[in-house]
């Protein structure tokens, strides 16, 4: 309870409003990810009817399945385009400006899907899914960036999880509306897909009141007064110097990093490791098999032995589990830390992916026993729900959050673009390959995902640092000193010392501050080129008695 009060203490009404308006973009992403699941049979009948009316012949079932998989996966192709463009849009139009312009795509894509049946054109349906994919790709890049940049340090983890909460709410809404009693019918599915225009319209109404990202205003546009004004509104206080100083410290670190383009980002020795971590975490989200569940869960449950109606309600259960677990993970994010939750999530998904495979195998071997079929159907559903529960605990939200936290202002847009592109590429791969993989592997469909989950757990345990309660500058320093291989205790100590130096710098003349920055950069160069000297220095330090704890400064985050 004390933790919850501490979190709410820094959460102002206007900050809550701004985050709510922004995460409507992630709700759009969640809705369009899940909306295609329930009306699969209705859409396939529609495509058959269109083909027969045009060519006076029946479309082969194999071609129908292939065309439907195109409808599903073209969304991810659009997501790649949007995600890769996110950094450019964020730098050119700002985080808020980019989100506002993006809603034009959301309205266009939703309208095309809505009108596809009236126009008797499955090409229009595919085009609408592609355009809404671009919209969602931009949202997955711009929204986490905006939310992380307007959030105070102590709430950044919990508020970053709101991104995933919006995704899960969008998923749940699409699953509920997709049941046969509401819009999951031959007449209702066009409206079901067309309702994607509503989040876009609502964001166009709510977002203009919100401020642009203070970090973007100060560090990219160099508009200090506008940045202060935005911070005062978001914090509901005139005491914003600590935030300004944190951004200034980030700017000093950024000036020492000339790598801001994608090519320079990939080539930078300092930034290569965090980029590598961000990319692998994005892959861990998609190659975990979760989108196979989102896209094809109704079909999976029917394969497990459920009736079509029960399978749709079980799919709604997936959405409910996602929302509940995401709500639970919000206070845990800043209490337990990103890395710990990610390890729990990946480990739990690995265990229950094995259980899903076991349930399929037992159902095949004992298929002649009706009681065993019923029991295995129950085990399959429970295992799938637990699989989703552990996804929502960590891998659902943390990859987006950590990718935004691992980079300072300059390289962050390029890094987000690369990470989001990789995420959507993996999303597309799962969407297009899973039906064929399910046919080829049958009961062993989830085994490849189990292997990937085991590898991602090992990678996370060995390579991913904890970013809880660290400023962007401290996280960057963690990779500067040892490229991320420094121990967590040492990184915390370095963070305290770094903030202490920043606090002292405020009282120095401008010329001495500049000299201090130059001296620091020279020290970094000497450290990288003088490994032998560093080794001797380490021996000297290790022979001395343990140092006293560093003094606490007002702006220390550790």
PyMOL commands that set and color helices and strands:
alter all, ss='L'
color gray80, all
select helices_A, chain A and resi 2-9+13-38+40-55+61-93+95-115+122-150+153-177+189-194+197-209+214-220+224-235+241-255+262-267+269-286+290-303+308-336+338-365+370-395+398-405+409-444+447-463+472-480+488-505+510-529+531-543
alter helices_A, ss='H'
color red, helices_A
deselect
rebuild
show_as cartoon
